[in-house]
């Protein structure tokens, strides 16, 4: 695994030296290996992309943002601009651009994330190779290309893949800044993290300890100059981060959409509350930890935070809870539901961190091993601590932004441990121990899936045990003899162990692709998700036929996503992440002026947040007093279930009723 080193040799023109031929062969091999990894990434990210459609909260916003610049800038959820998304707009702007170029299709909306996932693999290779060589870069790229959580997120409308790529560009910039001490590279890093904030808000800031510490310790300038540079970078970071949020908050509320998932109608409040403290501590503004009612999938579908596991593959008790409802635990990343998404190679990455720790005087300005430990180790440590202690609403696919550091440490650590294995001292035993620990974690994960573990666990144990026994036996034998035959067994044994360790994550990434079970909230591995939900197209026909001169098609609880996608007409969502706080006074005014006629309502949930439930109940009470109920036979299909994608799904709760308020006009 150690890389071939060459020296520049003088040669006559047209007569290559003996050293140039191995160098040329090595370059060809490296290109072929990188090309193969990129082909794997392309296949995993693009195969059948969009063929099962999309079923989520975000595509209606993409369609609405395509209508006009007002909706585009404010990330309007509905065509009427009543309310906005609960995320900043930059990641969705890429989806809108793709939809404008290729038309609004599932493929065009998913394309930006798939491209970002592929580019992240290439960029991670470049970053790791820059300091640790080609082999480390290839191994890191392969680990990321076959990451279960990354692949399912790359194939989804969620924008964590876009954030991951932006943060990797920031890592490239801070590495240049640490090497040169030049302010412009550090400012570029700050700008990229600021853009990341406008993709996923405070989640982008999880890399700041790693970036800041690397520059503070490694930049070849005086300590005071480093501190001054970091202060300027922090200022730029805050300006870029909050520029869009401040612009929204400074716009009069009557001239912009209501900020989704907030009571205070503030983007800054959303960033610091629901997308900030509530994610970490379970407190703050926004909704409670329960799934918003309007975004719950119908019974039997897998769009929630927890896909129902297929019979015989249910995790053991205590392993199937959504992370947002889990009790903080130091080993949270090693247990379900997080382990099956990103825990397959986590022990290997941790051993890689240990291998990078050298007991000597630290010289971060010249020690590439220490710089790698600071950047990738702090990145992994910070996010690992966050996902372990967070008690708020944290989905499994958020781990996508952690995986580049995990993959980098796997590649760097394997090369470092291989070099130590060929040396002397206790570090020589890190490599077989890393293989054993990683295999043990994978066996633990597979015990929760009996149907898969029945054949995967024996295969994993046999292959890894064989590889470890060869490495240990050869290590002992080489202490007494330098037998070349023994040495030749080392590389095949290590390759066999790595292949065994990649079987699990590769299958977990591939299962949703080949089974067509990619969920609304992406989860790798076996699931019972049936893909995009179907719906009742009769409702669409009835509303469109009887809309008349009303500007707003309907105000609804549940089903707003599908109605917007099917009609691209103004709809007022009364629940979900982008619910609009419609008061009875405003409702009466809209109905009296003829702007609104129909209300699709069900009984408010008992477990909803108090203010939301009260608003919902007031609207329902008003509708019962002033509107008439439309017989369900006129707007619901008599058949029990059209095919997927045929119309809106009425997920607003049991027995929703359609109210016609024309009489109140």
C-alpha positions in Angstrom: 0.0 0.0 0.0 3.0 2.3 0.4 3.3 4.5 -2.6 6.0 4.2 -5.1 8.4 7.1 -4.8 10.4 8.4 -7.7 13.1 10.9 -8.1 13.7 13.2 -11.0 16.4 11.7 -13.2 18.3 13.3 -15.9 17.8 11.5 -19.2 18.6 12.2 -22.8 15.7 13.2 -25.0 13.8 10.3 -26.4 15.5 7.8 -24.0 13.4 7.3 -20.9 15.2 6.1 -17.8 14.3 3.0 -15.8 12.7 5.2 -13.2 10.3 6.9 -15.6 8.6 3.7 -16.7 7.4 2.7 -13.2 6.3 6.3 -12.7 4.3 6.1 -16.0 2.8 2.8 -15.1 1.8 4.1 -11.6 0.1 7.1 -13.1 -1.9 5.0 -15.5 -2.9 2.7 -12.6 -4.0 5.6 -10.5 -6.1 7.1 -13.2 -7.8 3.8 -13.9 -8.5 3.3 -10.1 -9.9 6.8 -9.8 -12.0 6.4 -12.9 -13.4 3.1 -11.6 -14.4 4.8 -8.3 -16.0 7.7 -10.1 -18.0 5.2 -12.3 -19.2 3.5 -9.1 -20.3 6.9 -7.8 -22.0 7.8 -11.0 -23.9 4.4 -11.0 -24.9 4.6 -7.4 -26.1 8.2 -7.7 -27.7 8.2 -11.1 -29.0 4.6 -11.8 -32.9 4.8 -11.9 -32.7 8.4 -10.6 -36.2 9.8 -10.4 -37.9 6.7 -11.8 -40.0 6.3 -8.6 -40.8 10.0 -8.6 -40.6 12.2 -5.6 -42.9 12.4 -2.6 -41.9 15.2 -0.2 -42.4 18.7 1.1 -39.9 20.4 -1.1 -40.9 19.8 -4.8 -44.0 22.0 -4.5 -41.7 24.8 -3.4 -39.5 24.2 -6.4 -42.5 24.5 -8.7 -43.7 27.7 -6.9 -40.2 29.2 -7.0 -40.2 28.7 -10.8 -43.2 31.0 -11.2 -41.6 34.4 -10.4 -38.6 36.1 -8.8 -40.6 37.0 -5.7 -41.2 33.3 -4.9 -37.7 32.4 -6.0 -36.0 34.9 -3.6 -38.2 34.2 -0.6 -38.3 30.4 -1.1 -42.1 30.4 -1.3 -43.7 27.0 -0.6 -46.9 27.7 -2.5 -47.6 29.6 -5.7 -49.6 32.2 -3.9 -46.6 33.0 -1.7 -48.5 32.6 1.6 -45.7 30.8 3.4 -42.0 29.8 2.8 -39.9 26.8 3.4 -38.4 26.0 6.7 -34.9 26.2 5.1 -32.8 28.9 3.3 -33.1 28.9 -0.5 -29.6 28.4 -1.9 -29.8 24.6 -2.2 -33.3 24.8 -3.7 -32.2 27.5 -6.2 -30.0 24.8 -7.8 -33.1 22.6 -8.1 -35.1 25.4 -9.6 -32.3 26.1 -12.2 -32.2 22.4 -13.1 -36.0 22.3 -13.5 -35.9 25.5 -15.6 -33.4 23.8 -18.0 -34.8 20.3 -18.1 -38.4 20.8 -17.1 -40.0 20.0 -13.8 -39.5 16.3 -13.5 -38.3 14.0 -10.7 -35.0 13.6 -12.5 -34.4 17.4 -12.9 -35.1 18.1 -9.3 -32.9 15.3 -8.0 -30.1 16.0 -10.5 -28.2 18.7 -8.5 -27.9 16.5 -5.4 -26.6 13.6 -7.5 -24.0 15.8 -9.2 -23.0 17.2 -5.8 -22.5 13.7 -4.5 -20.3 12.7 -7.4 -18.2 15.9 -7.2 -17.8 15.4 -3.4 -16.1 12.0 -4.1 -13.7 13.6 -6.6 -13.0 16.5 -4.3 -12.4 14.3 -1.3 -9.9 12.3 -3.3 -8.0 15.5 -4.2 -8.0 16.8 -0.7 -6.6 13.6 0.9 -4.2 12.9 -2.0 -2.7 16.3 -1.6 -1.2 15.5 1.8 -1.3 11.8 2.2 -0.8 10.4 -1.3 -2.8 8.7 -4.0 -3.6 5.5 -2.1 -5.1 7.3 0.8 -7.1 9.5 -1.6 -8.4 6.5 -3.5 -9.5 4.6 -0.3 -11.2 7.8 1.1 -13.0 8.3 -2.2 -14.1 4.7 -2.3 -15.5 4.9 1.2 -17.5 8.0 0.4 -18.7 6.6 -3.0 -20.2 3.6 -1.2 -21.5 5.4 1.9 -25.1 4.3 2.5 -26.3 7.6 4.0 -24.6 9.7 1.4 -26.0 7.7 -1.6 -29.6 7.8 -0.4 -29.3 11.5 0.3 -27.7 12.2 -3.1 -30.8 10.6 -4.7 -33.2 12.7 -2.6 -34.6 16.3 -2.7 -33.1 17.1 0.7 -30.1 19.4 0.3 -27.5 17.9 2.6 -25.5 16.7 -0.4 -25.2 20.2 -1.6 -24.1 21.4 1.8 -21.5 18.6 2.0 -19.9 19.7 -1.3 -19.8 23.3 -0.2 -18.1 22.4 3.1 -15.6 20.3 1.2 -14.8 23.3 -0.9 -14.4 25.2 2.4 -12.0 22.5 3.6 -9.9 22.9 0.4 -9.7 26.7 1.0 -8.7 26.4 4.7 -6.0 23.8 3.8 -4.6 26.4 1.3 -4.9 29.0 4.0 -3.0 26.8 6.6 -0.3 26.1 4.1 0.3 29.7 2.9 -1.0 31.9 5.8 -2.7 34.0 3.2 -5.9 35.8 4.3 -7.7 35.4 1.0 -7.9 31.6 1.3 -9.3 31.9 4.8 -11.9 34.4 3.6 -12.9 32.1 0.8 -13.3 29.3 3.4 -15.5 31.7 5.5 -17.6 32.6 2.4 -18.2 28.9 1.6 -19.4 28.1 5.2 -21.6 31.2 5.0 -23.1 29.9 1.8 -23.5 26.6 3.6 -25.5 28.4 6.3 -27.8 29.6 3.5 -28.3 26.0 2.5 -28.9 24.3 5.9 -28.4 27.1 8.5 -26.5 26.2 11.7 -25.6 22.7 10.5 -23.0 24.3 8.4 -21.2 25.6 11.5 -20.4 22.2 12.8 -17.1 22.3 10.8 -16.0 25.6 12.3 -14.0 24.0 15.2 -12.0 22.0 12.7 -11.4 24.8 10.2 -10.6 27.4 12.8 -8.2 25.2 14.8 -6.4 24.1 11.7 -5.6 27.7 10.7 -4.8 28.7 14.2 -2.3 26.0 14.7 -0.8 25.4 11.3 -0.7 28.8 9.4 2.9 29.9 8.9 2.4 33.4 10.4 2.6 35.0 13.8 -0.1 34.1 16.4 -1.4 37.7 16.4 -1.7 37.7 12.7 -3.6 34.4 12.8 -6.0 35.7 15.4 -6.6 38.9 13.3 -7.2 36.8 10.2 -9.7 34.6 12.1 -11.5 37.6 13.4 -11.9 39.0 9.9 -13.0 35.6 8.6 -15.6 35.4 11.4 -17.0 38.8 10.5 -17.3 37.8 6.8 -18.9 34.5 7.8 -21.6 36.2 9.9 -22.3 38.8 7.2 -22.8 36.2 4.5 -24.6 33.8 6.7 -27.3 36.2 7.9 -27.5 38.5 4.8 -30.5 36.6 3.3 -32.2 36.1 6.6 -31.8 39.8 7.5 -33.2 40.8 4.1 -36.3 38.7 4.6 -36.8 39.9 8.2 -36.4 43.6 7.1 -39.1 43.1 4.4 -42.6 44.0 5.6 -44.5 40.9 6.6 -47.3 41.9 4.2 -44.9 41.9 1.2 -43.4 38.4 1.7 -44.4 34.9 2.7 -44.8 33.9 6.3 -41.6 32.2 7.5 -42.4 28.5 7.6 -42.3 26.6 10.9 -42.2 29.7 13.1 -44.5 31.6 15.4 -42.5 34.8 15.3 -42.4 35.0 11.4 -38.6 35.5 11.4 -35.8 33.8 9.4 -33.3 34.7 12.1 -35.6 33.2 14.7 -36.0 30.1 12.6 -32.2 29.7 12.3 -31.6 30.1 16.0 -34.7 28.4 17.2 -36.2 25.5 15.3 -33.1 24.9 13.2 -30.8 25.8 16.1 -31.4 25.2 19.8 -34.3 22.9 19.2 -32.2 20.6 17.1 -29.6 20.3 19.9 -31.7 20.6 23.1 -35.2 20.0 22.0 -36.2 23.5 23.0 -36.9 26.7 21.2 -39.2 28.0 18.5 -41.0 26.0 15.9 -42.9 22.8 16.2 -42.5 20.1 18.7 -40.5 17.0 18.0 -43.4 15.2 16.5 -43.8 14.9 12.8 -45.8 17.8 11.5 -49.3 16.5 10.7 -49.4 17.6 7.2 -46.2 15.8 6.4 -47.0 12.4 7.8 -47.2 9.6 5.3 -50.3 7.5 5.0 -50.4 4.2 6.8 -48.1 1.7 5.4 -45.8 4.2 3.7 -42.3 4.9 4.7 -42.0 8.6 4.4 -41.6 9.3 8.1 -38.4 9.5 10.1 -38.6 5.8 10.6 -39.3 3.5 7.7 -41.1 0.4 8.9 -38.7 -2.4 8.6 -39.6 -5.4 6.5 -40.9 -8.4 8.5 -38.0 -10.3 10.0 -35.7 -7.2 9.7 -37.0 -5.1 12.5 -34.3 -3.7 14.8 -34.3 -5.0 18.3 -36.1 -3.0 21.0 -34.4 0.3 21.6 -32.7 0.4 18.2 -35.6 1.6 16.0 -36.3 5.0 17.5 -35.9 8.2 15.5 -32.8 10.1 16.7 -34.8 13.1 17.4 -36.6 11.1 20.1 -33.6 9.2 21.4 -32.0 9.7 24.7 -28.4 11.1 24.4 -25.8 8.4 24.6 -22.0 8.4 24.1 -22.4 5.4 21.8 -25.4 6.7 19.8 -23.5 6.5 16.5 -22.8 2.8 17.1 -26.4 1.8 17.5 -29.5 1.9 15.4 -31.0 3.9 13.8 -27.7 5.8 13.1 -25.3 2.9 12.8 -26.9 1.4 9.7 -26.6 4.7 7.9 -23.0 5.6 8.8 -21.6 3.3 11.4 -20.2 0.5 9.2 -16.7 2.0 9.0 -16.8 4.2 12.1 -14.4 2.0 14.1 -11.9 2.0 11.2 -12.0 5.8 11.2 -11.4 6.0 14.9 -8.4 3.7 14.7 -7.3 5.9 11.8 -7.4 8.8 14.2 -5.3 6.9 16.8 -2.8 6.0 14.1 -2.3 9.7 13.3 -1.4 10.5 16.9 2.4 10.5 17.2 4.0 10.9 20.6 6.5 13.6 19.7 6.7 17.3 19.9 3.8 18.7 17.8 4.8 20.7 14.8 1.5 21.5 13.1 3.0 23.9 10.6 5.1 21.1 9.0 3.5 17.8 10.2 0.9 16.7 7.6 -0.2 13.8 9.8 -1.1 16.3 12.6 -2.8 18.6 10.2 -4.9 15.8 8.9 -5.8 14.8 12.4 -6.8 18.3 13.3 -9.0 18.8 10.2 -10.7 15.5 9.7 -10.5 14.3 13.3 -12.0 17.5 14.7 -14.6 17.4 11.9 -15.6 13.9 12.9 -15.4 14.5 16.6 -17.5 17.7 16.6 -20.3 16.1 14.5 -20.1 12.8 16.4 -20.6 14.7 19.7 -23.5 16.7 18.3 -25.3 13.6 16.9 -24.7 11.8 20.2 -26.0 14.5 22.5 -28.7 16.1 20.4 -32.2 15.6 21.8 -34.1 17.7 19.2 -35.4 16.7 15.8 -32.3 15.2 14.1 -32.8 12.9 11.1 -30.5 10.1 10.1 -29.6 11.7 6.8 -28.0 14.7 8.5 -25.0 12.3 9.0 -24.2 13.0 5.3 -22.2 16.0 6.3 -20.1 13.9 8.8 -19.2 11.2 6.3 -16.5 13.0 4.3 -14.4 13.2 7.5 -15.1 9.6 8.3 -14.1 8.5 4.8 -11.0 10.6 4.9 -9.9 9.1 8.2 -10.5 5.6 6.8 -8.2 6.3 3.8 -5.5 8.1 5.7 -5.7 5.7 8.6 -5.4 2.6 6.5 -2.3 3.9 4.8 -0.7 5.0 8.1 -1.6 1.7 9.8 -0.2 -0.2 6.9 3.1 1.6 7.2 3.1 1.1 11.0 2.3 -2.6 10.5 5.5 -3.0 8.4 7.5 -1.3 11.2 8.2 -2.1 14.8 6.4 -1.3 18.1 2.9 -1.5 19.4 1.5 0.4 16.5 2.1 -2.6 14.2 -1.0 -4.2 15.8 -3.4 -1.3 15.1 -4.2 -2.6 11.6 -5.5 -6.1 12.6 -7.3 -4.6 15.6 -9.0 -2.0 13.4 -10.3 -4.8 11.1 -11.5 -6.8 14.1 -13.3 -3.8 15.7 -14.9 -2.8 12.5 -16.1 -6.3 11.7 -17.5 -6.6 15.3 -19.5 -3.4 14.8 -20.9 -4.6 11.5 -21.9 -7.9 13.1 -23.7 -5.9 15.8 -25.6 -3.9 13.1 -26.6 -7.0 11.2 -28.0 -8.8 14.3 -31.0 -6.4 14.0 -31.7 -7.7 10.5 -32.1 -11.5 10.8 -32.9 -12.2 7.2 -29.8 -10.4 6.0 -27.6 -11.3 8.9 -28.2 -15.0 8.4 -25.8 -15.1 5.5 -23.9 -11.8 5.8 -22.6 -12.4 9.4 -20.9 -15.8 8.6 -19.4 -14.4 5.4 -18.1 -11.3 7.2 -16.7 -13.3 10.1 -14.9 -15.9 7.9 -13.4 -13.3 5.5 -12.2 -10.9 8.2 -11.0 -13.7 10.5 -8.9 -15.1 7.6 -7.5 -11.7 6.8 -6.6 -10.9 10.5 -5.1 -14.4 11.1 -2.8 -13.9 8.0 -1.8 -10.5 9.2 -1.1 -11.6 12.7 0.6 -14.8 11.7 2.7 -13.0 9.1 3.6 -10.3 11.6 4.9 -12.9 14.1 6.7 -14.8 11.3 8.4 -11.7 10.0 9.9 -11.0 13.4 12.1 -14.1 13.0 12.5 -14.3 9.3 12.3 -12.2 6.2 10.6 -14.8 4.0 9.4 -13.2 0.8 6.6 -15.7 0.5 5.2 -14.6 3.8 5.5 -10.9 2.8 3.6 -11.6 -0.4 0.5 -12.7 1.5 0.1 -9.4 3.3 -1.5 -7.3 0.6 -4.0 -9.9 -0.5 -5.0 -10.5 3.1 -5.6 -6.8 3.7 -7.5 -6.5 0.5 -9.7 -9.5 1.5 -10.4 -7.9 4.8 -11.4 -4.5 3.2 -13.6 -6.2 0.7 -15.4 -8.0 3.5 -15.9 -4.8 5.4 -17.4 -3.1 2.3 -20.1 -5.7 1.6 -22.4 -4.4 4.3 -22.4 -0.7 3.4 -22.5 -1.4 -0.3 -25.6 -3.5 0.1 -27.3 -1.0 2.5 -26.7 1.7 -0.2 -27.9 -0.5 -3.1 -31.1 -1.9 -1.5 -33.2 1.2 -1.8 -32.0 1.8 -5.4 -32.8 -1.7 -6.7 -36.0 -2.2 -4.6 -37.3 1.3 -5.5 -37.9 2.0 -1.8 -36.1 5.4 -1.5 -38.2 7.2 1.1 -39.3 10.8 1.6 -36.8 11.1 4.4 -34.0 9.0 3.0 -32.9 5.9 4.8 -30.4 3.2 3.6 -31.0 -0.5 4.0 -34.0 -2.7 4.1 -37.4 -1.0 4.4 -41.1 -1.4 3.6 -41.5 1.9 1.9 -43.6 1.7 -1.2 -42.2 4.7 -2.9 -44.3 7.8 -3.8 -47.8 7.7 -2.4 -50.8 7.7 -4.6 -53.8 10.0 -4.2 -57.3 11.0 -5.1 -57.4 12.9 -8.4 -61.1 13.4 -8.0 -60.4 16.2 -5.5 -58.2 18.0 -8.0 -60.9 17.8 -10.7 -63.6 19.0 -8.3 -61.6 22.0 -6.9 -60.4 23.1 -10.4 -63.9 22.8 -11.8 -65.7 24.7 -9.1 -63.0 27.3 -8.3 -64.7 29.9 -10.3 -63.3 33.4 -9.8 -61.6 32.5 -6.5 -57.9 33.4 -6.5 -57.0 30.7 -4.0 -57.8 27.1 -4.8 -58.2 26.0 -1.2 -57.0 26.1 2.3 -56.0 22.7 3.4 -54.7 20.6 6.3 -52.7 17.8 4.7 -52.4 17.1 1.0 -51.0 20.6 0.1 -47.9 19.2 -1.4 -49.8 17.1 -3.9 -52.3 19.8 -4.8 -49.6 22.3 -5.5 -47.7 19.9 -7.7 -50.8 18.9 -9.6 -52.3 22.4 -10.2 -49.6 25.0 -9.5 -52.3 27.2 -8.0 -52.3 29.2 -4.8 -53.1 26.9 -1.8 -53.0 27.9 1.9 -51.4 25.2 4.0 -52.8 25.1 7.5 -50.4 22.5 8.9 -47.0 21.0 8.2 -43.6 22.6 8.2 -44.8 25.6 6.1 -48.2 26.1 7.7 -49.7 29.5 7.4 -51.2 31.1 10.6 -54.6 31.8 9.2 -56.8 33.7 11.6 -60.6 33.6 11.5 -60.7 37.3 10.8 -58.5 36.9 7.7 -60.4 33.8 6.7 -63.7 35.6 6.9 -62.2 38.5 4.8 -60.8 36.1 2.1 -64.2 34.3 1.8 -66.2 37.5 1.8 -64.1 39.0 -1.0 -64.5 35.9 -3.1 -60.8 35.1 -3.0 -61.2 31.7 -1.2 -64.1 29.2 -1.5 -63.0 25.8 -0.3 -61.5 24.5 2.9 -60.2 20.9 3.2 -60.1 20.2 7.0 -59.9 17.4 9.5 -60.0 17.4 13.3 -56.8 19.0 14.7 -54.3 16.5 16.3 -54.2 16.3 20.1 -50.4 16.1 20.2 -49.8 19.2 18.1 -48.3 22.4 19.5 -50.8 24.4 21.5 -50.9 27.5 19.3 -51.1 25.5 16.0 -53.9 23.3 17.3 -55.8 26.4 18.5 -55.5 28.1 15.1 -56.5 24.9 13.3 -59.5 24.4 15.7 -60.7 28.0 15.2 -60.6 27.7 11.5 -62.5 24.4 11.7 -65.1 25.9 14.0 -65.6 28.9 11.7 -66.0 26.5 8.7 -68.7 24.5 10.5 -70.6 27.7 11.3 -70.4 29.4 7.9 -69.8 26.7 5.2 -71.5 23.6 4.0 -69.9 20.2 3.8 -69.5 18.8 0.2 -70.6 15.2 0.0 -67.5 13.0 -0.2 -68.9 11.1 -3.1 -68.5 14.3 -5.2 -64.8 14.8 -4.6 -63.3 11.4 -3.5 -62.6 8.5 -5.8 -64.7 5.5 -5.1 -61.8 3.1 -5.8 -59.5 2.6 -2.8 -56.1 3.6 -4.3 -55.0 5.0 -7.6 -51.5 4.2 -8.7 -48.6 6.2 -7.3 -48.4 9.8 -8.5 -51.9 10.0 -9.9 -53.1 12.7 -7.5 -53.0 14.2 -4.1 -52.8 12.0 -1.0 -55.3 13.1 1.7 -52.9 12.8 4.7 -54.6 15.4 6.8 -56.0 12.9 9.3 -59.0 10.6 9.6 -62.1 11.6 7.6 -61.1 15.0 6.2 -64.1 17.1 5.1 -64.3 19.5 2.2 -66.2 22.7 3.1 -67.7 25.0 0.4 -67.9 28.6 1.7 -69.6 30.1 -1.3 -72.7 30.8 0.7 -70.7 32.9 3.1 -69.6 35.1 0.2 
